[in-house]
Amino acid sequence: MENVILKEENGIAEVTINRPKALNALNSATLKELGQVVNEISDKKEIKAVIITGAGPKSFVAGADIAEMSKLNSIEATNFSRLAQNVFSQIENLPKLVIAAVNGFALGGGCELAMACDVRFASKKAKFGQPEVNLGILPSFGGTQRLPRLVGKGIAKELIFSTDMITADEAYRIGLANKVYDPDELIEKSKEFANKVMSKSPWGVRLAKASINNGLDVDLEAGLKYEANSFGLCFSTEDQKEGMSAFLEKRKANFKDC
Ligand code: CO8
């Protein structure tokens, strides 16, 4: 693959969007490669967590590729949007932890990619923004849907209408970034968090992720039912038995993901 690099180490997959000359802008070839990589990760049980980042010192992803987009007709634009939406939904629903390690510009489709991840860890150099209305379009890789779910309707409208680029600290203040780190410790801190989550019960984390994701798209009553059913499901796993036995026996749990 040319535009996406996949590296695996100790149960963690590091996915790097690799078009540094175009600040890692997402063209359709890159989106398709990303989709393939996500499928591969989904199939591999040994991969427990994923870190998505951008190549080079400057950018996570500076958005959809404007040069490619500028030539699209209406049908092609809809298809381009659906391609990215499908890949990002796949990422959002992977039954594994997904961390966006935002190492620089996360603009437009880049911010939208980061929002499809479970958490966003930002380098102090990161900049977030949704500049689409500068280009005569709207955020269409999920931004009008995921940004208000993360930061609330008012702030989402302020960011999308103004196109203001915000710093990592501001992104942290509004709840868009979970943490802010020095650039050279971003990946290490992301791995540290991945290892922490990987030491917990895999079924607990997996079902909590699905419950949060599914619950936010339905009314509270339906979300609560989903949660109760997931809770019930835990009791068919060895991990629930191990987790509770370990607590009662005052020892560290040894989860086997079964
Ligand atoms: N697409 C294509 N090329 C890009 C992009 C992009 N999004 N961003 C940067 N590049 C290229 C530049 O053209 C430039 O290439 P070259 O060297 O060949 O001229 C190279 O990357 C370096 O960029 P700059 O020289 O501009 O670097 P600066 O440090 O001066 O500026 C910025 C960095 C501020 C990030 C600037 O590059 C910029 O504003 N980029 C565009 C950001 C943007 O508007 N992103 C949103 C795109 S729209 C989008 O994501 C919509 C998603 C939904 C679409 C639905 C479609 C149907």
Residues whose N, C-alpha, C, O or C-beta is under 5 A from the ligand:
A	BS01	CO8	K21 A22 L23 A25 A62 G63 A64 D65 I66 A67 A77 T78 F80 S81 F105 L107 G108 G109 P131 E132 L138 P139 S140 F141
